[in-house]
């Protein structure tokens, strides 16, 4: 399993699991189809949208680990 950090690109997160888009929608980031947003890091997006990056990292890693377990 890949571990998400504040430096992980949003596009890479979405490629790992498209359902992770719900976490970005919840923080008000609705432009996920835009090439610029896919090239942003998670930390950059959190800063712009006023979201705690560490909390988002934890939520995404927890989500992705549950998805990985379900796929096995």
mmCIF file of the N, C-alpha and C atoms, coordinates in Angstrom:
data_MODEL
# 
_entry.id   MODEL 
# 
loop_
_atom_site.group_PDB 
_atom_site.id 
_atom_site.type_symbol 
_atom_site.label_atom_id 
_atom_site.label_alt_id 
_atom_site.label_comp_id 
_atom_site.label_asym_id 
_atom_site.label_entity_id 
_atom_site.label_seq_id 
_atom_site.pdbx_PDB_ins_code 
_atom_site.Cartn_x 
_atom_site.Cartn_y 
_atom_site.Cartn_z 
_atom_site.occupancy 
_atom_site.B_iso_or_equiv 
_atom_site.pdbx_formal_charge 
_atom_site.auth_seq_id 
_atom_site.auth_comp_id 
_atom_site.auth_asym_id 
_atom_site.auth_atom_id 
_atom_site.pdbx_PDB_model_num 
ATOM 1   N N  . UNK A 1 1  ? 0.832   -1.179 0.000   1.00 0.00 ? 1  UNK A N  1 
ATOM 2   C CA . UNK A 1 1  ? 0.000   0.000  0.000   1.00 0.00 ? 1  UNK A CA 1 
ATOM 3   C C  . UNK A 1 1  ? 0.884   1.253  0.000   1.00 0.00 ? 1  UNK A C  1 
ATOM 4   N N  . UNK A 1 2  ? 0.477   2.234  -0.743  1.00 0.00 ? 2  UNK A N  1 
ATOM 5   C CA . UNK A 1 2  ? 1.167   3.521  -0.782  1.00 0.00 ? 2  UNK A CA 1 
ATOM 6   C C  . UNK A 1 2  ? 0.723   4.357  0.409   1.00 0.00 ? 2  UNK A C  1 
ATOM 7   N N  . UNK A 1 3  ? 1.661   5.043  1.026   1.00 0.00 ? 3  UNK A N  1 
ATOM 8   C CA . UNK A 1 3  ? 1.337   5.928  2.136   1.00 0.00 ? 3  UNK A CA 1 
ATOM 9   C C  . UNK A 1 3  ? 1.236   7.350  1.619   1.00 0.00 ? 3  UNK A C  1 
ATOM 10  N N  . UNK A 1 4  ? 0.130   8.000  1.941   1.00 0.00 ? 4  UNK A N  1 
ATOM 11  C CA . UNK A 1 4  ? -0.120  9.375  1.535   1.00 0.00 ? 4  UNK A CA 1 
ATOM 12  C C  . UNK A 1 4  ? 0.603   10.313 2.506   1.00 0.00 ? 4  UNK A C  1 
ATOM 13  N N  . UNK A 1 5  ? 1.211   11.366 1.942   1.00 0.00 ? 5  UNK A N  1 
ATOM 14  C CA . UNK A 1 5  ? 1.820   12.423 2.746   1.00 0.00 ? 5  UNK A CA 1 
ATOM 15  C C  . UNK A 1 5  ? 1.282   13.759 2.237   1.00 0.00 ? 5  UNK A C  1 
ATOM 16  N N  . UNK A 1 6  ? 1.684   14.836 2.886   1.00 0.00 ? 6  UNK A N  1 
ATOM 17  C CA . UNK A 1 6  ? 1.284   16.173 2.429   1.00 0.00 ? 6  UNK A CA 1 
ATOM 18  C C  . UNK A 1 6  ? 1.865   16.475 1.051   1.00 0.00 ? 6  UNK A C  1 
ATOM 19  N N  . UNK A 1 7  ? 2.913   15.772 0.669   1.00 0.00 ? 7  UNK A N  1 
ATOM 20  C CA . UNK A 1 7  ? 3.573   16.011 -0.608  1.00 0.00 ? 7  UNK A CA 1 
ATOM 21  C C  . UNK A 1 7  ? 3.040   15.140 -1.743  1.00 0.00 ? 7  UNK A C  1 
ATOM 22  N N  . UNK A 1 8  ? 2.098   14.261 -1.449  1.00 0.00 ? 8  UNK A N  1 
ATOM 23  C CA . UNK A 1 8  ? 1.518   13.401 -2.479  1.00 0.00 ? 8  UNK A CA 1 
ATOM 24  C C  . UNK A 1 8  ? 0.631   14.234 -3.391  1.00 0.00 ? 8  UNK A C  1 
ATOM 25  N N  . UNK A 1 9  ? 0.765   14.018 -4.688  1.00 0.00 ? 9  UNK A N  1 
ATOM 26  C CA . UNK A 1 9  ? -0.065  14.739 -5.653  1.00 0.00 ? 9  UNK A CA 1 
ATOM 27  C C  . UNK A 1 9  ? -1.502  14.237 -5.606  1.00 0.00 ? 9  UNK A C  1 
ATOM 28  N N  . UNK A 1 10 ? -2.418  15.155 -5.736  1.00 0.00 ? 10 UNK A N  1 
ATOM 29  C CA . UNK A 1 10 ? -3.836  14.798 -5.716  1.00 0.00 ? 10 UNK A CA 1 
ATOM 30  C C  . UNK A 1 10 ? -4.147  13.811 -6.839  1.00 0.00 ? 10 UNK A C  1 
ATOM 31  N N  . UNK A 1 11 ? -3.567  14.018 -7.992  1.00 0.00 ? 11 UNK A N  1 
ATOM 32  C CA . UNK A 1 11 ? -3.786  13.091 -9.105  1.00 0.00 ? 11 UNK A CA 1 
ATOM 33  C C  . UNK A 1 11 ? -3.360  11.678 -8.769  1.00 0.00 ? 11 UNK A C  1 
ATOM 34  N N  . UNK A 1 12 ? -2.266  11.532 -8.035  1.00 0.00 ? 12 UNK A N  1 
ATOM 35  C CA . UNK A 1 12 ? -1.799  10.199 -7.641  1.00 0.00 ? 12 UNK A CA 1 
ATOM 36  C C  . UNK A 1 12 ? -2.769  9.547  -6.658  1.00 0.00 ? 12 UNK A C  1 
ATOM 37  N N  . UNK A 1 13 ? -3.314  10.349 -5.758  1.00 0.00 ? 13 UNK A N  1 
ATOM 38  C CA . UNK A 1 13 ? -4.287  9.824  -4.791  1.00 0.00 ? 13 UNK A CA 1 
ATOM 39  C C  . UNK A 1 13 ? -5.533  9.340  -5.525  1.00 0.00 ? 13 UNK A C  1 
ATOM 40  N N  . UNK A 1 14 ? -6.016  10.142 -6.458  1.00 0.00 ? 14 UNK A N  1 
ATOM 41  C CA . UNK A 1 14 ? -7.212  9.768  -7.212  1.00 0.00 ? 14 UNK A CA 1 
ATOM 42  C C  . UNK A 1 14 ? -6.962  8.554  -8.099  1.00 0.00 ? 14 UNK A C  1 
ATOM 43  N N  . UNK A 1 15 ? -5.743  8.416  -8.620  1.00 0.00 ? 15 UNK A N  1 
ATOM 44  C CA . UNK A 1 15 ? -5.412  7.242  -9.423  1.00 0.00 ? 15 UNK A CA 1 
ATOM 45  C C  . UNK A 1 15 ? -5.402  5.980  -8.573  1.00 0.00 ? 15 UNK A C  1 
ATOM 46  N N  . UNK A 1 16 ? -4.951  6.104  -7.319  1.00 0.00 ? 16 UNK A N  1 
ATOM 47  C CA . UNK A 1 16 ? -4.956  4.953  -6.410  1.00 0.00 ? 16 UNK A CA 1 
ATOM 48  C C  . UNK A 1 16 ? -6.368  4.493  -6.103  1.00 0.00 ? 16 UNK A C  1 
ATOM 49  N N  . UNK A 1 17 ? -7.251  5.474  -5.869  1.00 0.00 ? 17 UNK A N  1 
ATOM 50  C CA . UNK A 1 17 ? -8.636  5.156  -5.524  1.00 0.00 ? 17 UNK A CA 1 
ATOM 51  C C  . UNK A 1 17 ? -9.536  6.331  -5.894  1.00 0.00 ? 17 UNK A C  1 
ATOM 52  N N  . UNK A 1 18 ? -10.235 6.236  -7.011  1.00 0.00 ? 18 UNK A N  1 
ATOM 53  C CA . UNK A 1 18 ? -11.119 7.323  -7.430  1.00 0.00 ? 18 UNK A CA 1 
ATOM 54  C C  . UNK A 1 18 ? -12.170 7.703  -6.382  1.00 0.00 ? 18 UNK A C  1 
ATOM 55  N N  . UNK A 1 19 ? -12.541 6.756  -5.525  1.00 0.00 ? 19 UNK A N  1 
ATOM 56  C CA . UNK A 1 19 ? -13.529 7.051  -4.490  1.00 0.00 ? 19 UNK A CA 1 
ATOM 57  C C  . UNK A 1 19 ? -12.996 8.019  -3.435  1.00 0.00 ? 19 UNK A C  1 
ATOM 58  N N  . UNK A 1 20 ? -11.690 8.231  -3.417  1.00 0.00 ? 20 UNK A N  1 
ATOM 59  C CA . UNK A 1 20 ? -11.119 9.195  -2.473  1.00 0.00 ? 20 UNK A CA 1 
ATOM 60  C C  . UNK A 1 20 ? -11.536 10.624 -2.822  1.00 0.00 ? 20 UNK A C  1 
ATOM 61  N N  . UNK A 1 21 ? -12.122 10.819 -3.988  1.00 0.00 ? 21 UNK A N  1 
ATOM 62  C CA . UNK A 1 21 ? -12.611 12.144 -4.386  1.00 0.00 ? 21 UNK A CA 1 
ATOM 63  C C  . UNK A 1 21 ? -13.576 12.706 -3.352  1.00 0.00 ? 21 UNK A C  1 
ATOM 64  N N  . UNK A 1 22 ? -14.321 11.844 -2.667  1.00 0.00 ? 22 UNK A N  1 
ATOM 65  C CA . UNK A 1 22 ? -15.287 12.314 -1.666  1.00 0.00 ? 22 UNK A CA 1 
ATOM 66  C C  . UNK A 1 22 ? -14.605 13.139 -0.567  1.00 0.00 ? 22 UNK A C  1 
ATOM 67  N N  . UNK A 1 23 ? -13.354 12.826 -0.239  1.00 0.00 ? 23 UNK A N  1 
ATOM 68  C CA . UNK A 1 23 ? -12.629 13.580 0.787   1.00 0.00 ? 23 UNK A CA 1 
ATOM 69  C C  . UNK A 1 23 ? -12.313 14.996 0.292   1.00 0.00 ? 23 UNK A C  1 
ATOM 70  N N  . UNK A 1 24 ? -12.019 15.107 -0.990  1.00 0.00 ? 24 UNK A N  1 
ATOM 71  C CA . UNK A 1 24 ? -11.728 16.425 -1.562  1.00 0.00 ? 24 UNK A CA 1 
ATOM 72  C C  . UNK A 1 24 ? -13.006 17.240 -1.728  1.00 0.00 ? 24 UNK A C  1 
ATOM 73  N N  . UNK A 1 25 ? -14.075 16.582 -2.122  1.00 0.00 ? 25 UNK A N  1 
ATOM 74  C CA . UNK A 1 25 ? -15.363 17.277 -2.225  1.00 0.00 ? 25 UNK A CA 1 
ATOM 75  C C  . UNK A 1 25 ? -15.786 17.809 -0.849  1.00 0.00 ? 25 UNK A C  1 
ATOM 76  N N  . UNK A 1 26 ? -15.542 17.028 0.193   1.00 0.00 ? 26 UNK A N  1 
ATOM 77  C CA . UNK A 1 26 ? -15.930 17.428 1.547   1.00 0.00 ? 26 UNK A CA 1 
ATOM 78  C C  . UNK A 1 26 ? -15.195 18.688 2.004   1.00 0.00 ? 26 UNK A C  1 
ATOM 79  N N  . UNK A 1 27 ? -13.988 18.922 1.468   1.00 0.00 ? 27 UNK A N  1 
ATOM 80  C CA . UNK A 1 27 ? -13.268 20.135 1.858   1.00 0.00 ? 27 UNK A CA 1 
ATOM 81  C C  . UNK A 1 27 ? -13.529 21.278 0.891   1.00 0.00 ? 27 UNK A C  1 
ATOM 82  N N  . UNK A 1 28 ? -14.456 21.075 -0.050  1.00 0.00 ? 28 UNK A N  1 
ATOM 83  C CA . UNK A 1 28 ? -14.830 22.148 -0.967  1.00 0.00 ? 28 UNK A CA 1 
ATOM 84  C C  . UNK A 1 28 ? -14.013 22.188 -2.240  1.00 0.00 ? 28 UNK A C  1 
ATOM 85  N N  . UNK A 1 29 ? -13.277 21.136 -2.506  1.00 0.00 ? 29 UNK A N  1 
ATOM 86  C CA . UNK A 1 29 ? -12.456 21.078 -3.718  1.00 0.00 ? 29 UNK A CA 1 
ATOM 87  C C  . UNK A 1 29 ? -13.224 20.288 -4.776  1.00 0.00 ? 29 UNK A C  1 
ATOM 88  N N  . UNK A 1 30 ? -13.934 21.021 -5.636  1.00 0.00 ? 30 UNK A N  1 
ATOM 89  C CA . UNK A 1 30 ? -14.800 20.385 -6.627  1.00 0.00 ? 30 UNK A CA 1 
ATOM 90  C C  . UNK A 1 30 ? -14.178 20.329 -8.017  1.00 0.00 ? 30 UNK A C  1 
ATOM 91  N N  . UNK A 1 31 ? -12.980 20.854 -8.180  1.00 0.00 ? 31 UNK A N  1 
ATOM 92  C CA . UNK A 1 31 ? -12.358 20.970 -9.496  1.00 0.00 ? 31 UNK A CA 1 
ATOM 93  C C  . UNK A 1 31 ? -11.370 19.834 -9.770  1.00 0.00 ? 31 UNK A C  1 
ATOM 94  N N  . UNK A 1 32 ? -11.676 18.638 -9.385  1.00 0.00 ? 32 UNK A N  1 
ATOM 95  C CA . UNK A 1 32 ? -10.729 17.533 -9.486  1.00 0.00 ? 32 UNK A CA 1 
ATOM 96  C C  . UNK A 1 32 ? -10.401 17.128 -10.914 1.00 0.00 ? 32 UNK A C  1 
ATOM 97  N N  . UNK A 1 33 ? -11.232 17.491 -11.856 1.00 0.00 ? 33 UNK A N  1 
ATOM 98  C CA . UNK A 1 33 ? -10.957 17.165 -13.250 1.00 0.00 ? 33 UNK A CA 1 
ATOM 99  C C  . UNK A 1 33 ? -9.982  18.125 -13.896 1.00 0.00 ? 33 UNK A C  1 
ATOM 100 N N  . UNK A 1 34 ? -9.710  19.228 -13.242 1.00 0.00 ? 34 UNK A N  1 
ATOM 101 C CA . UNK A 1 34 ? -8.806  20.242 -13.771 1.00 0.00 ? 34 UNK A CA 1 
ATOM 102 C C  . UNK A 1 34 ? -7.365  19.743 -13.670 1.00 0.00 ? 34 UNK A C  1 
ATOM 103 N N  . UNK A 1 35 ? -6.601  19.820 -14.753 1.00 0.00 ? 35 UNK A N  1 
ATOM 104 C CA . UNK A 1 35 ? -5.208  19.358 -14.695 1.00 0.00 ? 35 UNK A CA 1 
ATOM 105 C C  . UNK A 1 35 ? -4.387  20.059 -13.613 1.00 0.00 ? 35 UNK A C  1 
ATOM 106 N N  . UNK A 1 36 ? -4.668  21.325 -13.356 1.00 0.00 ? 36 UNK A N  1 
ATOM 107 C CA . UNK A 1 36 ? -3.918  22.053 -12.331 1.00 0.00 ? 36 UNK A CA 1 
ATOM 108 C C  . UNK A 1 36 ? -4.167  21.464 -10.944 1.00 0.00 ? 36 UNK A C  1 
ATOM 109 N N  . UNK A 1 37 ? -5.407  21.101 -10.651 1.00 0.00 ? 37 UNK A N  1 
ATOM 110 C CA . UNK A 1 37 ? -5.698  20.559 -9.319  1.00 0.00 ? 37 UNK A CA 1 
ATOM 111 C C  . UNK A 1 37 ? -5.071  19.180 -9.141  1.00 0.00 ? 37 UNK A C  1 
ATOM 112 N N  . UNK A 1 38 ? -5.026  18.392 -10.187 1.00 0.00 ? 38 UNK A N  1 
ATOM 113 C CA . UNK A 1 38 ? -4.424  17.062 -10.090 1.00 0.00 ? 38 UNK A CA 1 
ATOM 114 C C  . UNK A 1 38 ? -2.921  17.154 -9.856  1.00 0.00 ? 38 UNK A C  1 
ATOM 115 N N  . UNK A 1 39 ? -2.311  18.272 -10.232 1.00 0.00 ? 39 UNK A N  1 
ATOM 116 C CA . UNK A 1 39 ? -0.886  18.455 -10.048 1.00 0.00 ? 39 UNK A CA 1 
ATOM 117 C C  . UNK A 1 39 ? -0.521  19.109 -8.727  1.00 0.00 ? 39 UNK A C  1 
ATOM 118 N N  . UNK A 1 40 ? -1.524  19.496 -7.948  1.00 0.00 ? 40 UNK A N  1 
ATOM 119 C CA . UNK A 1 40 ? -1.276  20.082 -6.628  1.00 0.00 ? 40 UNK A CA 1 
ATOM 120 C C  . UNK A 1 40 ? -0.955  18.979 -5.631  1.00 0.00 ? 40 UNK A C  1 
ATOM 121 N N  . UNK A 1 41 ? -0.186  19.342 -4.632  1.00 0.00 ? 41 UNK A N  1 
ATOM 122 C CA . UNK A 1 41 ? 0.032   18.384 -3.545  1.00 0.00 ? 41 UNK A CA 1 
ATOM 123 C C  . UNK A 1 41 ? -1.155  18.466 -2.586  1.00 0.00 ? 41 UNK A C  1 
ATOM 124 N N  . UNK A 1 42 ? -1.293  17.448 -1.788  1.00 0.00 ? 42 UNK A N  1 
ATOM 125 C CA . UNK A 1 42 ? -2.346  17.434 -0.783  1.00 0.00 ? 42 UNK A CA 1 
ATOM 126 C C  . UNK A 1 42 ? -2.170  18.610 0.169   1.00 0.00 ? 42 UNK A C  1 
ATOM 127 N N  . UNK A 1 43 ? -0.935  18.890 0.549   1.00 0.00 ? 43 UNK A N  1 
ATOM 128 C CA . UNK A 1 43 ? -0.654  20.004 1.455   1.00 0.00 ? 43 UNK A CA 1 
ATOM 129 C C  . UNK A 1 43 ? -1.065  21.346 0.868   1.00 0.00 ? 43 UNK A C  1 
ATOM 130 N N  . UNK A 1 44 ? -0.796  21.551 -0.417  1.00 0.00 ? 44 UNK A N  1 
ATOM 131 C CA . UNK A 1 44 ? -1.186  22.799 -1.080  1.00 0.00 ? 44 UNK A CA 1 
ATOM 132 C C  . UNK A 1 44 ? -2.702  22.949 -1.093  1.00 0.00 ? 44 UNK A C  1 
ATOM 133 N N  . UNK A 1 45 ? -3.398  21.889 -1.440  1.00 0.00 ? 45 UNK A N  1 
ATOM 134 C CA . UNK A 1 45 ? -4.862  21.940 -1.501  1.00 0.00 ? 45 UNK A CA 1 
ATOM 135 C C  . UNK A 1 45 ? -5.455  22.220 -0.128  1.00 0.00 ? 45 UNK A C  1 
ATOM 136 N N  . UNK A 1 46 ? -4.913  21.582 0.891   1.00 0.00 ? 46 UNK A N  1 
ATOM 137 C CA . UNK A 1 46 ? -5.413  21.805 2.249   1.00 0.00 ? 46 UNK A CA 1 
ATOM 138 C C  . UNK A 1 46 ? -5.187  23.251 2.683   1.00 0.00 ? 46 UNK A C  1 
ATOM 139 N N  . UNK A 1 47 ? -4.043  23.800 2.348   1.00 0.00 ? 47 UNK A N  1 
ATOM 140 C CA . UNK A 1 47 ? -3.742  25.173 2.714   1.00 0.00 ? 47 UNK A CA 1 
ATOM 141 C C  . UNK A 1 47 ? -4.743  26.134 2.053   1.00 0.00 ? 47 UNK A C  1 
ATOM 142 N N  . UNK A 1 48 ? -4.996  25.956 0.776   1.00 0.00 ? 48 UNK A N  1 
ATOM 143 C CA . UNK A 1 48 ? -5.906  26.830 0.035   1.00 0.00 ? 48 UNK A CA 1 
ATOM 144 C C  . UNK A 1 48 ? -7.333  26.725 0.572   1.00 0.00 ? 48 UNK A C  1 
ATOM 145 N N  . UNK A 1 49 ? -7.727  25.521 0.979   1.00 0.00 ? 49 UNK A N  1 
ATOM 146 C CA . UNK A 1 49 ? -9.110  25.287 1.409   1.00 0.00 ? 49 UNK A CA 1 
ATOM 147 C C  . UNK A 1 49 ? -9.284  25.332 2.925   1.00 0.00 ? 49 UNK A C  1 
ATOM 148 N N  . UNK A 1 50 ? -8.224  25.698 3.651   1.00 0.00 ? 50 UNK A N  1 
ATOM 149 C CA . UNK A 1 50 ? -8.336  25.851 5.096   1.00 0.00 ? 50 UNK A CA 1 
ATOM 150 C C  . UNK A 1 50 ? -8.592  24.563 5.849   1.00 0.00 ? 50 UNK A C  1 
ATOM 151 N N  . UNK A 1 51 ? -7.975  23.486 5.385   1.00 0.00 ? 51 UNK A N  1 
ATOM 152 C CA . UNK A 1 51 ? -8.158  22.168 5.995   1.00 0.00 ? 51 UNK A CA 1 
ATOM 153 C C  . UNK A 1 51 ? -6.842  21.752 6.650   1.00 0.00 ? 51 UNK A C  1 
ATOM 154 N N  . UNK A 1 52 ? -6.927  21.106 7.798   1.00 0.00 ? 52 UNK A N  1 
ATOM 155 C CA . UNK A 1 52 ? -5.744  20.592 8.489   1.00 0.00 ? 52 UNK A CA 1 
ATOM 156 C C  . UNK A 1 52 ? -5.150  19.449 7.659   1.00 0.00 ? 52 UNK A C  1 
ATOM 157 N N  . UNK A 1 53 ? -3.954  19.675 7.137   1.00 0.00 ? 53 UNK A N  1 
ATOM 158 C CA . UNK A 1 53 ? -3.324  18.701 6.239   1.00 0.00 ? 53 UNK A CA 1 
ATOM 159 C C  . UNK A 1 53 ? -3.028  17.383 6.944   1.00 0.00 ? 53 UNK A C  1 
ATOM 160 N N  . UNK A 1 54 ? -2.573  17.444 8.189   1.00 0.00 ? 54 UNK A N  1 
ATOM 161 C CA . UNK A 1 54 ? -2.255  16.209 8.914   1.00 0.00 ? 54 UNK A CA 1 
ATOM 162 C C  . UNK A 1 54 ? -3.510  15.352 9.124   1.00 0.00 ? 54 UNK A C  1 
ATOM 163 N N  . UNK A 1 55 ? -4.609  16.006 9.434   1.00 0.00 ? 55 UNK A N  1 
ATOM 164 C CA . UNK A 1 55 ? -5.870  15.273 9.613   1.00 0.00 ? 55 UNK A CA 1 
ATOM 165 C C  . UNK A 1 55 ? -6.305  14.626 8.298   1.00 0.00 ? 55 UNK A C  1 
ATOM 166 N N  . UNK A 1 56 ? -6.154  15.367 7.203   1.00 0.00 ? 56 UNK A N  1 
ATOM 167 C CA . UNK A 1 56 ? -6.529  14.829 5.894   1.00 0.00 ? 56 UNK A CA 1 
ATOM 168 C C  . UNK A 1 56 ? -5.636  13.652 5.514   1.00 0.00 ? 56 UNK A C  1 
ATOM 169 N N  . UNK A 1 57 ? -4.353  13.742 5.801   1.00 0.00 ? 57 UNK A N  1 
ATOM 170 C CA . UNK A 1 57 ? -3.419  12.645 5.539   1.00 0.00 ? 57 UNK A CA 1 
ATOM 171 C C  . UNK A 1 57 ? -3.870  11.396 6.297   1.00 0.00 ? 57 UNK A C  1 
ATOM 172 N N  . UNK A 1 58 ? -4.213  11.564 7.568   1.00 0.00 ? 58 UNK A N  1 
ATOM 173 C CA . UNK A 1 58 ? -4.670  10.421 8.370   1.00 0.00 ? 58 UNK A CA 1 
ATOM 174 C C  . UNK A 1 58 ? -5.950  9.818  7.812   1.00 0.00 ? 58 UNK A C  1 
ATOM 175 N N  . UNK A 1 59 ? -6.904  10.667 7.447   1.00 0.00 ? 59 UNK A N  1 
ATOM 176 C CA . UNK A 1 59 ? -8.176  10.169 6.912   1.00 0.00 ? 59 UNK A CA 1 
ATOM 177 C C  . UNK A 1 59 ? -7.970  9.398  5.616   1.00 0.00 ? 59 UNK A C  1 
ATOM 178 N N  . UNK A 1 60 ? -7.151  9.955  4.726   1.00 0.00 ? 60 UNK A N  1 
ATOM 179 C CA . UNK A 1 60 ? -6.914  9.287  3.443   1.00 0.00 ? 60 UNK A CA 1 
ATOM 180 C C  . UNK A 1 60 ? -6.164  7.975  3.622   1.00 0.00 ? 60 UNK A C  1 
ATOM 181 N N  . UNK A 1 61 ? -5.153  7.955  4.475   1.00 0.00 ? 61 UNK A N  1 
ATOM 182 C CA . UNK A 1 61 ? -4.423  6.704  4.707   1.00 0.00 ? 61 UNK A CA 1 
ATOM 183 C C  . UNK A 1 61 ? -5.317  5.643  5.326   1.00 0.00 ? 61 UNK A C  1 
ATOM 184 N N  . UNK A 1 62 ? -6.172  6.047  6.239   1.00 0.00 ? 62 UNK A N  1 
ATOM 185 C CA . UNK A 1 62 ? -7.115  5.103  6.847   1.00 0.00 ? 62 UNK A CA 1 
ATOM 186 C C  . UNK A 1 62 ? -8.057  4.556  5.776   1.00 0.00 ? 62 UNK A C  1 
ATOM 187 N N  . UNK A 1 63 ? -8.585  5.439  4.948   1.00 0.00 ? 63 UNK A N  1 
ATOM 188 C CA . UNK A 1 63 ? -9.491  5.021  3.871   1.00 0.00 ? 63 UNK A CA 1 
ATOM 189 C C  . UNK A 1 63 ? -8.785  4.067  2.911   1.00 0.00 ? 63 UNK A C  1 
ATOM 190 N N  . UNK A 1 64 ? -7.584  4.453  2.455   1.00 0.00 ? 64 UNK A N  1 
ATOM 191 C CA . UNK A 1 64 ? -6.875  3.627  1.480   1.00 0.00 ? 64 UNK A CA 1 
ATOM 192 C C  . UNK A 1 64 ? -6.460  2.280  2.053   1.00 0.00 ? 64 UNK A C  1 
ATOM 193 N N  . UNK A 1 65 ? -6.165  2.229  3.350   1.00 0.00 ? 65 UNK A N  1 
ATOM 194 C CA . UNK A 1 65 ? -5.819  0.931  3.941   1.00 0.00 ? 65 UNK A CA 1 
ATOM 195 C C  . UNK A 1 65 ? -7.050  0.025  4.007   1.00 0.00 ? 65 UNK A C  1 
ATOM 196 N N  . UNK A 1 66 ? -8.221  0.598  4.230   1.00 0.00 ? 66 UNK A N  1 
ATOM 197 C CA . UNK A 1 66 ? -9.439  -0.218 4.246   1.00 0.00 ? 66 UNK A CA 1 
ATOM 198 C C  . UNK A 1 66 ? -9.795  -0.691 2.847   1.00 0.00 ? 66 UNK A C  1 
ATOM 199 N N  . UNK A 1 67 ? -9.520  0.114  1.849   1.00 0.00 ? 67 UNK A N  1 
ATOM 200 C CA . UNK A 1 67 ? -9.764  -0.271 0.453   1.00 0.00 ? 67 UNK A CA 1 
ATOM 201 C C  . UNK A 1 67 ? -8.806  -1.387 0.060   1.00 0.00 ? 67 UNK A C  1 
ATOM 202 N N  . UNK A 1 68 ? -7.534  -1.265 0.465   1.00 0.00 ? 68 UNK A N  1 
ATOM 203 C CA . UNK A 1 68 ? -6.528  -2.290 0.149   1.00 0.00 ? 68 UNK A CA 1 
ATOM 204 C C  . UNK A 1 68 ? -6.896  -3.632 0.762   1.00 0.00 ? 68 UNK A C  1 
ATOM 205 N N  . UNK A 1 69 ? -7.377  -3.603 1.999   1.00 0.00 ? 69 UNK A N  1 
ATOM 206 C CA . UNK A 1 69 ? -7.772  -4.837 2.686   1.00 0.00 ? 69 UNK A CA 1 
ATOM 207 C C  . UNK A 1 69 ? -8.969  -5.456 1.981   1.00 0.00 ? 69 UNK A C  1 
ATOM 208 N N  . UNK A 1 70 ? -9.906  -4.644 1.560   1.00 0.00 ? 70 UNK A N  1 
ATOM 209 C CA . UNK A 1 70 ? -11.106 -5.148 0.883   1.00 0.00 ? 70 UNK A CA 1 
ATOM 210 C C  . UNK A 1 70 ? -10.768 -5.781 -0.461  1.00 0.00 ? 70 UNK A C  1 
ATOM 211 N N  . UNK A 1 71 ? -9.734  -5.281 -1.144  1.00 0.00 ? 71 UNK A N  1 
ATOM 212 C CA . UNK A 1 71 ? -9.360  -5.817 -2.449  1.00 0.00 ? 71 UNK A CA 1 
ATOM 213 C C  . UNK A 1 71 ? -8.599  -7.122 -2.355  1.00 0.00 ? 71 UNK A C  1 
ATOM 214 N N  . UNK A 1 72 ? -8.033  -7.418 -1.190  1.00 0.00 ? 72 UNK A N  1 
ATOM 215 C CA . UNK A 1 72 ? -7.216  -8.637 -1.038  1.00 0.00 ? 72 UNK A CA 1 
ATOM 216 C C  . UNK A 1 72 ? -8.061  -9.864 -0.881  1.00 0.00 ? 72 UNK A C  1 
# 
